[in-house]
Amino acid sequence: MDAATKSSLLWGVVGALSFLVLVQGYELFAARPIAATVKVGVALAVGVGATVLTTVARGRLPGNESH
């Protein structure tokens, strides 16, 4: 696996885990919990979105020397 693909996948993992941390913080203060299926579904969508966005934007960001 090349470094660019690995980097994009890791950013996807960071995005998904960050979302799950935010949901956990929300649930500490909310009266109603969020269903686990909703959490997992949205976390997967955020992870895929972050991965795709990282891949697409890699060559377009100013100051990026990886292209």
PDB file with SEQRES, HELIX, SHEET and CRYST1 records, atoms N, CA, C and O in Angstrom:
SEQRES   1 A   67  MET ASP ALA ALA THR LYS SER SER LEU LEU TRP GLY VAL          
SEQRES   2 A   67  VAL GLY ALA LEU SER PHE LEU VAL LEU VAL GLN GLY TYR          
SEQRES   3 A   67  GLU LEU PHE ALA ALA ARG PRO ILE ALA ALA THR VAL LYS          
SEQRES   4 A   67  VAL GLY VAL ALA LEU ALA VAL GLY VAL GLY ALA THR VAL          
SEQRES   5 A   67  LEU THR THR VAL ALA ARG GLY ARG LEU PRO GLY ASN GLU          
SEQRES   6 A   67  SER HIS                                                      
HELIX    1 AA1 ALA A    3  PHE A   29  1                                  27    
HELIX    2 AA2 ALA A   36  ALA A   57  1                                  22    
CRYST1    1.000    1.000    1.000  90.00  90.00  90.00 P 1           1          
ATOM      1  N   MET A   1       0.854  -1.176   0.000  1.00  0.00           N  
ATOM      2  CA  MET A   1       0.000   0.000   0.000  1.00  0.00           C  
ATOM      3  C   MET A   1       0.896   1.234   0.000  1.00  0.00           C  
ATOM      4  O   MET A   1       1.818   1.350   0.807  1.00  0.00           O  
ATOM      5  N   ASP A   2       0.606   2.154  -0.921  1.00  0.00           N  
ATOM      6  CA  ASP A   2       1.441   3.347  -0.986  1.00  0.00           C  
ATOM      7  C   ASP A   2       1.072   4.336   0.118  1.00  0.00           C  
ATOM      8  O   ASP A   2       0.019   4.224   0.747  1.00  0.00           O  
ATOM      9  N   ALA A   3       1.939   5.283   0.334  1.00  0.00           N  
ATOM     10  CA  ALA A   3       1.785   6.220   1.461  1.00  0.00           C  
ATOM     11  C   ALA A   3       0.550   7.102   1.320  1.00  0.00           C  
ATOM     12  O   ALA A   3      -0.081   7.437   2.322  1.00  0.00           O  
ATOM     13  N   ALA A   4       0.196   7.483   0.101  1.00  0.00           N  
ATOM     14  CA  ALA A   4      -0.965   8.353  -0.096  1.00  0.00           C  
ATOM     15  C   ALA A   4      -2.256   7.637   0.278  1.00  0.00           C  
ATOM     16  O   ALA A   4      -3.126   8.228   0.917  1.00  0.00           O  
ATOM     17  N   THR A   5      -2.389   6.382  -0.109  1.00  0.00           N  
ATOM     18  CA  THR A   5      -3.586   5.607   0.230  1.00  0.00           C  
ATOM     19  C   THR A   5      -3.673   5.376   1.727  1.00  0.00           C  
ATOM     20  O   THR A   5      -4.744   5.493   2.323  1.00  0.00           O  
ATOM     21  N   LYS A   6      -2.551   5.052   2.324  1.00  0.00           N  
ATOM     22  CA  LYS A   6      -2.519   4.829   3.771  1.00  0.00           C  
ATOM     23  C   LYS A   6      -2.903   6.100   4.525  1.00  0.00           C  
ATOM     24  O   LYS A   6      -3.646   6.039   5.505  1.00  0.00           O  
ATOM     25  N   SER A   7      -2.409   7.230   4.082  1.00  0.00           N  
ATOM     26  CA  SER A   7      -2.732   8.504   4.711  1.00  0.00           C  
ATOM     27  C   SER A   7      -4.224   8.811   4.599  1.00  0.00           C  
ATOM     28  O   SER A   7      -4.846   9.237   5.572  1.00  0.00           O  
ATOM     29  N   SER A   8      -4.793   8.598   3.425  1.00  0.00           N  
ATOM     30  CA  SER A   8      -6.222   8.849   3.236  1.00  0.00           C  
ATOM     31  C   SER A   8      -7.071   7.953   4.122  1.00  0.00           C  
ATOM     32  O   SER A   8      -8.043   8.416   4.719  1.00  0.00           O  
ATOM     33  N   LEU A   9      -6.720   6.686   4.215  1.00  0.00           N  
ATOM     34  CA  LEU A   9      -7.469   5.759   5.064  1.00  0.00           C  
ATOM     35  C   LEU A   9      -7.360   6.136   6.537  1.00  0.00           C  
ATOM     36  O   LEU A   9      -8.336   6.038   7.281  1.00  0.00           O  
ATOM     37  N   LEU A  10      -6.188   6.561   6.951  1.00  0.00           N  
ATOM     38  CA  LEU A  10      -6.020   6.978   8.345  1.00  0.00           C  
ATOM     39  C   LEU A  10      -6.828   8.226   8.661  1.00  0.00           C  
ATOM     40  O   LEU A  10      -7.366   8.349   9.761  1.00  0.00           O  
ATOM     41  N   TRP A  11      -6.922   9.160   7.709  1.00  0.00           N  
ATOM     42  CA  TRP A  11      -7.759  10.337   7.937  1.00  0.00           C  
ATOM     43  C   TRP A  11      -9.228   9.941   8.032  1.00  0.00           C  
ATOM     44  O   TRP A  11      -9.991  10.553   8.780  1.00  0.00           O  
ATOM     45  N   GLY A  12      -9.628   8.920   7.275  1.00  0.00           N  
ATOM     46  CA  GLY A  12     -10.997   8.419   7.398  1.00  0.00           C  
ATOM     47  C   GLY A  12     -11.261   7.840   8.772  1.00  0.00           C  
ATOM     48  O   GLY A  12     -12.325   8.068   9.347  1.00  0.00           O  
ATOM     49  N   VAL A  13     -10.309   7.094   9.303  1.00  0.00           N  
ATOM     50  CA  VAL A  13     -10.447   6.531  10.649  1.00  0.00           C  
ATOM     51  C   VAL A  13     -10.513   7.647  11.690  1.00  0.00           C  
ATOM     52  O   VAL A  13     -11.321   7.588  12.617  1.00  0.00           O  
ATOM     53  N   VAL A  14      -9.671   8.653  11.537  1.00  0.00           N  
ATOM     54  CA  VAL A  14      -9.682   9.781  12.472  1.00  0.00           C  
ATOM     55  C   VAL A  14     -11.032  10.491  12.431  1.00  0.00           C  
ATOM     56  O   VAL A  14     -11.568  10.857  13.477  1.00  0.00           O  
ATOM     57  N   GLY A  15     -11.581  10.687  11.251  1.00  0.00           N  
ATOM     58  CA  GLY A  15     -12.879  11.342  11.125  1.00  0.00           C  
ATOM     59  C   GLY A  15     -13.989  10.540  11.783  1.00  0.00           C  
ATOM     60  O   GLY A  15     -14.821  11.102  12.496  1.00  0.00           O  
ATOM     61  N   ALA A  16     -14.011   9.225  11.550  1.00  0.00           N  
ATOM     62  CA  ALA A  16     -15.056   8.379  12.132  1.00  0.00           C  
ATOM     63  C   ALA A  16     -14.950   8.338  13.653  1.00  0.00           C  
ATOM     64  O   ALA A  16     -15.959   8.444  14.351  1.00  0.00           O  
ATOM     65  N   LEU A  17     -13.751   8.188  14.161  1.00  0.00           N  
ATOM     66  CA  LEU A  17     -13.581   8.141  15.612  1.00  0.00           C  
ATOM     67  C   LEU A  17     -13.889   9.492  16.261  1.00  0.00           C  
ATOM     68  O   LEU A  17     -14.422   9.539  17.370  1.00  0.00           O  
ATOM     69  N   SER A  18     -13.559  10.583  15.579  1.00  0.00           N  
ATOM     70  CA  SER A  18     -13.888  11.915  16.106  1.00  0.00           C  
ATOM     71  C   SER A  18     -15.392  12.096  16.198  1.00  0.00           C  
ATOM     72  O   SER A  18     -15.896  12.657  17.171  1.00  0.00           O  
ATOM     73  N   PHE A  19     -16.105  11.626  15.194  1.00  0.00           N  
ATOM     74  CA  PHE A  19     -17.566  11.706  15.245  1.00  0.00           C  
ATOM     75  C   PHE A  19     -18.107  10.911  16.424  1.00  0.00           C  
ATOM     76  O   PHE A  19     -18.989  11.383  17.141  1.00  0.00           O  
ATOM     77  N   LEU A  20     -17.584   9.712  16.625  1.00  0.00           N  
ATOM     78  CA  LEU A  20     -18.070   8.887  17.732  1.00  0.00           C  
ATOM     79  C   LEU A  20     -17.780   9.529  19.087  1.00  0.00           C  
ATOM     80  O   LEU A  20     -18.580   9.401  20.014  1.00  0.00           O  
ATOM     81  N   VAL A  21     -16.660  10.209  19.211  1.00  0.00           N  
ATOM     82  CA  VAL A  21     -16.347  10.920  20.456  1.00  0.00           C  
ATOM     83  C   VAL A  21     -17.338  12.064  20.674  1.00  0.00           C  
ATOM     84  O   VAL A  21     -17.799  12.281  21.794  1.00  0.00           O  
ATOM     85  N   LEU A  22     -17.664  12.791  19.614  1.00  0.00           N  
ATOM     86  CA  LEU A  22     -18.634  13.871  19.733  1.00  0.00           C  
ATOM     87  C   LEU A  22     -20.019  13.353  20.120  1.00  0.00           C  
ATOM     88  O   LEU A  22     -20.717  13.978  20.918  1.00  0.00           O  
ATOM     89  N   VAL A  23     -20.413  12.214  19.555  1.00  0.00           N  
ATOM     90  CA  VAL A  23     -21.713  11.629  19.901  1.00  0.00           C  
ATOM     91  C   VAL A  23     -21.716  11.193  21.361  1.00  0.00           C  
ATOM     92  O   VAL A  23     -22.714  11.372  22.059  1.00  0.00           O  
ATOM     93  N   GLN A  24     -20.635  10.635  21.817  1.00  0.00           N  
ATOM     94  CA  GLN A  24     -20.549  10.209  23.217  1.00  0.00           C  
ATOM     95  C   GLN A  24     -20.669  11.413  24.149  1.00  0.00           C  
ATOM     96  O   GLN A  24     -21.343  11.339  25.177  1.00  0.00           O  
ATOM     97  N   GLY A  25     -20.025  12.510  23.796  1.00  0.00           N  
ATOM     98  CA  GLY A  25     -20.140  13.727  24.589  1.00  0.00           C  
ATOM     99  C   GLY A  25     -21.549  14.273  24.580  1.00  0.00           C  
ATOM    100  O   GLY A  25     -22.035  14.759  25.601  1.00  0.00           O  
ATOM    101  N   TYR A  26     -22.214  14.199  23.439  1.00  0.00           N  
ATOM    102  CA  TYR A  26     -23.603  14.641  23.362  1.00  0.00           C  
ATOM    103  C   TYR A  26     -24.491  13.801  24.274  1.00  0.00           C  
ATOM    104  O   TYR A  26     -25.362  14.330  24.965  1.00  0.00           O  
ATOM    105  N   GLU A  27     -24.267  12.505  24.269  1.00  0.00           N  
ATOM    106  CA  GLU A  27     -25.104  11.612  25.074  1.00  0.00           C  
ATOM    107  C   GLU A  27     -24.910  11.809  26.575  1.00  0.00           C  
ATOM    108  O   GLU A  27     -25.785  11.441  27.358  1.00  0.00           O  
ATOM    109  N   LEU A  28     -23.807  12.369  26.978  1.00  0.00           N  
ATOM    110  CA  LEU A  28     -23.612  12.668  28.399  1.00  0.00           C  
ATOM    111  C   LEU A  28     -24.616  13.709  28.890  1.00  0.00           C  
ATOM    112  O   LEU A  28     -25.014  13.693  30.055  1.00  0.00           O  
ATOM    113  N   PHE A  29     -25.023  14.617  27.995  1.00  0.00           N  
ATOM    114  CA  PHE A  29     -25.906  15.713  28.391  1.00  0.00           C  
ATOM    115  C   PHE A  29     -27.329  15.579  27.861  1.00  0.00           C  
ATOM    116  O   PHE A  29     -28.221  16.288  28.325  1.00  0.00           O  
ATOM    117  N   ALA A  30     -27.562  14.693  26.906  1.00  0.00           N  
ATOM    118  CA  ALA A  30     -28.888  14.557  26.305  1.00  0.00           C  
ATOM    119  C   ALA A  30     -29.759  13.631  27.137  1.00  0.00           C  
ATOM    120  O   ALA A  30     -29.270  12.730  27.818  1.00  0.00           O  
ATOM    121  N   ALA A  31     -31.044  13.872  27.066  1.00  0.00           N  
ATOM    122  CA  ALA A  31     -31.986  13.035  27.816  1.00  0.00           C  
ATOM    123  C   ALA A  31     -32.247  11.704  27.104  1.00  0.00           C  
ATOM    124  O   ALA A  31     -32.469  10.679  27.749  1.00  0.00           O  
ATOM    125  N   ARG A  32     -32.217  11.732  25.775  1.00  0.00           N  
ATOM    126  CA  ARG A  32     -32.495  10.511  25.012  1.00  0.00           C  
ATOM    127  C   ARG A  32     -31.225  10.009  24.323  1.00  0.00           C  
ATOM    128  O   ARG A  32     -30.507  10.794  23.703  1.00  0.00           O  
ATOM    129  N   PRO A  33     -30.949   8.729  24.425  1.00  0.00           N  
ATOM    130  CA  PRO A  33     -29.768   8.185  23.739  1.00  0.00           C  
ATOM    131  C   PRO A  33     -30.009   8.039  22.236  1.00  0.00           C  
ATOM    132  O   PRO A  33     -31.151   8.015  21.778  1.00  0.00           O  
ATOM    133  N   ILE A  34     -28.944   7.945  21.498  1.00  0.00           N  
ATOM    134  CA  ILE A  34     -28.999   7.735  20.049  1.00  0.00           C  
ATOM    135  C   ILE A  34     -28.808   6.250  19.789  1.00  0.00           C  
ATOM    136  O   ILE A  34     -27.973   5.614  20.432  1.00  0.00           O  
ATOM    137  N   ALA A  35     -29.559   5.695  18.867  1.00  0.00           N  
ATOM    138  CA  ALA A  35     -29.473   4.272  18.548  1.00  0.00           C  
ATOM    139  C   ALA A  35     -28.079   3.924  18.016  1.00  0.00           C  
ATOM    140  O   ALA A  35     -27.460   4.707  17.296  1.00  0.00           O  
ATOM    141  N   ALA A  36     -27.610   2.752  18.381  1.00  0.00           N  
ATOM    142  CA  ALA A  36     -26.269   2.315  17.972  1.00  0.00           C  
ATOM    143  C   ALA A  36     -26.155   2.195  16.457  1.00  0.00           C  
ATOM    144  O   ALA A  36     -25.102   2.483  15.889  1.00  0.00           O  
ATOM    145  N   THR A  37     -27.229   1.774  15.802  1.00  0.00           N  
ATOM    146  CA  THR A  37     -27.176   1.641  14.342  1.00  0.00           C  
ATOM    147  C   THR A  37     -27.000   2.997  13.668  1.00  0.00           C  
ATOM    148  O   THR A  37     -26.312   3.102  12.652  1.00  0.00           O  
ATOM    149  N   VAL A  38     -27.614   4.027  14.226  1.00  0.00           N  
ATOM    150  CA  VAL A  38     -27.458   5.380  13.680  1.00  0.00           C  
ATOM    151  C   VAL A  38     -26.020   5.854  13.879  1.00  0.00           C  
ATOM    152  O   VAL A  38     -25.420   6.432  12.973  1.00  0.00           O  
ATOM    153  N   LYS A  39     -25.480   5.608  15.053  1.00  0.00           N  
ATOM    154  CA  LYS A  39     -24.092   6.009  15.335  1.00  0.00           C  
ATOM    155  C   LYS A  39     -23.125   5.355  14.350  1.00  0.00           C  
ATOM    156  O   LYS A  39     -22.273   6.022  13.762  1.00  0.00           O  
ATOM    157  N   VAL A  40     -23.271   4.045  14.181  1.00  0.00           N  
ATOM    158  CA  VAL A  40     -22.357   3.311  13.301  1.00  0.00           C  
ATOM    159  C   VAL A  40     -22.533   3.753  11.858  1.00  0.00           C  
ATOM    160  O   VAL A  40     -21.548   3.922  11.139  1.00  0.00           O  
ATOM    161  N   GLY A  41     -23.766   3.941  11.427  1.00  0.00           N  
ATOM    162  CA  GLY A  41     -24.020   4.354  10.050  1.00  0.00           C  
ATOM    163  C   GLY A  41     -23.434   5.717   9.731  1.00  0.00           C  
ATOM    164  O   GLY A  41     -22.793   5.901   8.697  1.00  0.00           O  
ATOM    165  N   VAL A  42     -23.655   6.662  10.616  1.00  0.00           N  
ATOM    166  CA  VAL A  42     -23.124   8.006  10.373  1.00  0.00           C  
ATOM    167  C   VAL A  42     -21.605   8.010  10.499  1.00  0.00           C  
ATOM    168  O   VAL A  42     -20.930   8.708   9.743  1.00  0.00           O  
ATOM    169  N   ALA A  43     -21.056   7.247  11.437  1.00  0.00           N  
ATOM    170  CA  ALA A  43     -19.597   7.163  11.571  1.00  0.00           C  
ATOM    171  C   ALA A  43     -18.971   6.579  10.302  1.00  0.00           C  
ATOM    172  O   ALA A  43     -17.911   7.033   9.869  1.00  0.00           O  
ATOM    173  N   LEU A  44     -19.615   5.584   9.710  1.00  0.00           N  
ATOM    174  CA  LEU A  44     -19.105   5.022   8.449  1.00  0.00           C  
ATOM    175  C   LEU A  44     -19.180   6.058   7.329  1.00  0.00           C  
ATOM    176  O   LEU A  44     -18.255   6.179   6.526  1.00  0.00           O  
ATOM    177  N   ALA A  45     -20.274   6.796   7.280  1.00  0.00           N  
ATOM    178  CA  ALA A  45     -20.407   7.828   6.248  1.00  0.00           C  
ATOM    179  C   ALA A  45     -19.349   8.922   6.423  1.00  0.00           C  
ATOM    180  O   ALA A  45     -18.772   9.390   5.442  1.00  0.00           O  
ATOM    181  N   VAL A  46     -19.100   9.323   7.652  1.00  0.00           N  
ATOM    182  CA  VAL A  46     -18.074  10.340   7.919  1.00  0.00           C  
ATOM    183  C   VAL A  46     -16.691   9.798   7.551  1.00  0.00           C  
ATOM    184  O   VAL A  46     -15.878  10.515   6.969  1.00  0.00           O  
ATOM    185  N   GLY A  47     -16.428   8.549   7.886  1.00  0.00           N  
ATOM    186  CA  GLY A  47     -15.136   7.945   7.556  1.00  0.00           C  
ATOM    187  C   GLY A  47     -14.899   7.856   6.059  1.00  0.00           C  
ATOM    188  O   GLY A  47     -13.815   8.180   5.575  1.00  0.00           O  
ATOM    189  N   VAL A  48     -15.917   7.415   5.327  1.00  0.00           N  
ATOM    190  CA  VAL A  48     -15.792   7.325   3.867  1.00  0.00           C  
ATOM    191  C   VAL A  48     -15.655   8.723   3.268  1.00  0.00           C  
ATOM    192  O   VAL A  48     -14.844   8.942   2.368  1.00  0.00           O  
ATOM    193  N   GLY A  49     -16.445   9.661   3.769  1.00  0.00           N  
ATOM    194  CA  GLY A  49     -16.353  11.036   3.265  1.00  0.00           C  
ATOM    195  C   GLY A  49     -14.990  11.651   3.505  1.00  0.00           C  
ATOM    196  O   GLY A  49     -14.444  12.315   2.623  1.00  0.00           O  
ATOM    197  N   ALA A  50     -14.436  11.439   4.687  1.00  0.00           N  
ATOM    198  CA  ALA A  50     -13.104  11.983   4.993  1.00  0.00           C  
ATOM    199  C   ALA A  50     -12.036  11.339   4.116  1.00  0.00           C  
ATOM    200  O   ALA A  50     -11.107  12.010   3.667  1.00  0.00           O  
ATOM    201  N   THR A  51     -12.170  10.042   3.875  1.00  0.00           N  
ATOM    202  CA  THR A  51     -11.205   9.337   3.021  1.00  0.00           C  
ATOM    203  C   THR A  51     -11.253   9.874   1.598  1.00  0.00           C  
ATOM    204  O   THR A  51     -10.214  10.159   1.003  1.00  0.00           O  
ATOM    205  N   VAL A  52     -12.451  10.012   1.055  1.00  0.00           N  
ATOM    206  CA  VAL A  52     -12.602  10.499  -0.321  1.00  0.00           C  
ATOM    207  C   VAL A  52     -12.142  11.946  -0.428  1.00  0.00           C  
ATOM    208  O   VAL A  52     -11.438  12.303  -1.372  1.00  0.00           O  
ATOM    209  N   LEU A  53     -12.528  12.772   0.519  1.00  0.00           N  
ATOM    210  CA  LEU A  53     -12.135  14.178   0.488  1.00  0.00           C  
ATOM    211  C   LEU A  53     -10.614  14.329   0.573  1.00  0.00           C  
ATOM    212  O   LEU A  53     -10.034  15.175  -0.107  1.00  0.00           O  
ATOM    213  N   THR A  54      -9.981  13.522   1.391  1.00  0.00           N  
ATOM    214  CA  THR A  54      -8.523  13.577   1.501  1.00  0.00           C  
ATOM    215  C   THR A  54      -7.863  13.177   0.188  1.00  0.00           C  
ATOM    216  O   THR A  54      -6.882  13.789  -0.235  1.00  0.00           O  
ATOM    217  N   THR A  55      -8.404  12.155  -0.446  1.00  0.00           N  
ATOM    218  CA  THR A  55      -7.835  11.697  -1.718  1.00  0.00           C  
ATOM    219  C   THR A  55      -8.009  12.753  -2.804  1.00  0.00           C  
ATOM    220  O   THR A  55      -7.075  13.021  -3.561  1.00  0.00           O  
ATOM    221  N   VAL A  56      -9.192  13.353  -2.888  1.00  0.00           N  
ATOM    222  CA  VAL A  56      -9.481  14.338  -3.928  1.00  0.00           C  
ATOM    223  C   VAL A  56      -8.708  15.633  -3.692  1.00  0.00           C  
ATOM    224  O   VAL A  56      -8.193  16.225  -4.641  1.00  0.00           O  
ATOM    225  N   ALA A  57      -8.620  16.073  -2.462  1.00  0.00           N  
ATOM    226  CA  ALA A  57      -8.015  17.367  -2.162  1.00  0.00           C  
ATOM    227  C   ALA A  57      -6.500  17.325  -2.045  1.00  0.00           C  
ATOM    228  O   ALA A  57      -5.863  18.374  -1.946  1.00  0.00           O  
ATOM    229  N   ARG A  58      -5.920  16.156  -2.053  1.00  0.00           N  
ATOM    230  CA  ARG A  58      -4.475  16.044  -1.830  1.00  0.00           C  
ATOM    231  C   ARG A  58      -3.667  16.919  -2.787  1.00  0.00           C  
ATOM    232  O   ARG A  58      -2.767  17.630  -2.340  1.00  0.00           O  
ATOM    233  N   GLY A  59      -3.950  16.892  -4.054  1.00  0.00           N  
ATOM    234  CA  GLY A  59      -3.173  17.660  -5.021  1.00  0.00           C  
ATOM    235  C   GLY A  59      -3.596  19.101  -5.163  1.00  0.00           C  
ATOM    236  O   GLY A  59      -2.915  19.876  -5.836  1.00  0.00           O  
ATOM    237  N   ARG A  60      -4.708  19.487  -4.544  1.00  0.00           N  
ATOM    238  CA  ARG A  60      -5.253  20.827  -4.735  1.00  0.00           C  
ATOM    239  C   ARG A  60      -4.946  21.787  -3.604  1.00  0.00           C  
ATOM    240  O   ARG A  60      -5.191  22.986  -3.740  1.00  0.00           O  
ATOM    241  N   LEU A  61      -4.428  21.309  -2.513  1.00  0.00           N  
ATOM    242  CA  LEU A  61      -4.168  22.170  -1.367  1.00  0.00           C  
ATOM    243  C   LEU A  61      -2.880  22.961  -1.571  1.00  0.00           C  
ATOM    244  O   LEU A  61      -1.868  22.395  -1.986  1.00  0.00           O  
ATOM    245  N   PRO A  62      -2.905  24.270  -1.284  1.00  0.00           N  
ATOM    246  CA  PRO A  62      -1.676  25.049  -1.443  1.00  0.00           C  
ATOM    247  C   PRO A  62      -0.621  24.621  -0.424  1.00  0.00           C  
ATOM    248  O   PRO A  62      -0.937  24.371   0.740  1.00  0.00           O  
ATOM    249  N   GLY A  63       0.600  24.541  -0.856  1.00  0.00           N  
ATOM    250  CA  GLY A  63       1.681  24.159   0.027  1.00  0.00           C  
ATOM    251  C   GLY A  63       1.835  22.668   0.176  1.00  0.00           C  
ATOM    252  O   GLY A  63       2.688  22.211   0.937  1.00  0.00           O  
ATOM    253  N   ASN A  64       1.020  21.885  -0.543  1.00  0.00           N  
ATOM    254  CA  ASN A  64       1.110  20.430  -0.466  1.00  0.00           C  
ATOM    255  C   ASN A  64       2.178  19.959  -1.426  1.00  0.00           C  
ATOM    256  O   ASN A  64       2.113  20.251  -2.620  1.00  0.00           O  
ATOM    257  N   GLU A  65       3.144  19.248  -0.931  1.00  0.00           N  
ATOM    258  CA  GLU A  65       4.268  18.811  -1.749  1.00  0.00           C  
ATOM    259  C   GLU A  65       4.179  17.344  -2.130  1.00  0.00           C  
ATOM    260  O   GLU A  65       5.154  16.778  -2.624  1.00  0.00           O  
ATOM    261  N   SER A  66       3.013  16.708  -1.908  1.00  0.00           N  
ATOM    262  CA  SER A  66       2.916  15.266  -2.154  1.00  0.00           C  
ATOM    263  C   SER A  66       2.381  14.935  -3.541  1.00  0.00           C  
ATOM    264  O   SER A  66       2.155  13.760  -3.829  1.00  0.00           O  
ATOM    265  N   HIS A  67       2.169  15.905  -4.402  1.00  0.00           N  
ATOM    266  CA  HIS A  67       1.639  15.601  -5.731  1.00  0.00           C  
ATOM    267  C   HIS A  67       2.685  15.546  -6.786  1.00  0.00           C  
ATOM    268  O   HIS A  67       2.374  15.299  -7.951  1.00  0.00           O  
TER     269      HIS A  67                                                      
END                                                                             
